[in-house]
Amino acid sequence: MMYDLARSERAHIANQSAPAYSLIRKACSCGNRTTAKQLTQHGKCAACALAAIRAAIMPSDFAKLQHMLGAVQQYPKSKWGWRNYFAAGSGQQLEAMQRLVDAGLATAGRAANEMTYFYATRLGCKAAGLDAAGIKRAMED
């Protein structure tokens, strides 16, 4: 195979035309450093975004989210995400789950025997404090 100077020149030009700003590390308003792409798309780092979501929901709703995912103190962190459902009846439980759905942390599932099943989303798993393995466990069927 012959070495083609034109090919390497085209690759060099293509690399220069890519948006290099996306990987540059910039500081968020909280002081954390994140990529410029994250700041451009969301206006804040991922930690600030999760903190804003946690602040938007009530503490009792957050406890229900953690219970939904098995992310409670009685289980070791390595087991978190072993479940991903919450059966809500009527009243306060249903209202709390609807607030989680509105925040994008859960989705409503099937209704059976006057109970509605709710499932956490990936964003809900991150907000509850699950790591990548826990999120994978929680998202499995």
Summary of the structure (lengths in Angstrom):
residues: 141
radius of gyration: 21.4
end to end distance: 49.5
largest distance: 74.3
contacts: 373
relative contact order: 0.12
helix: 54%
strand: 16%
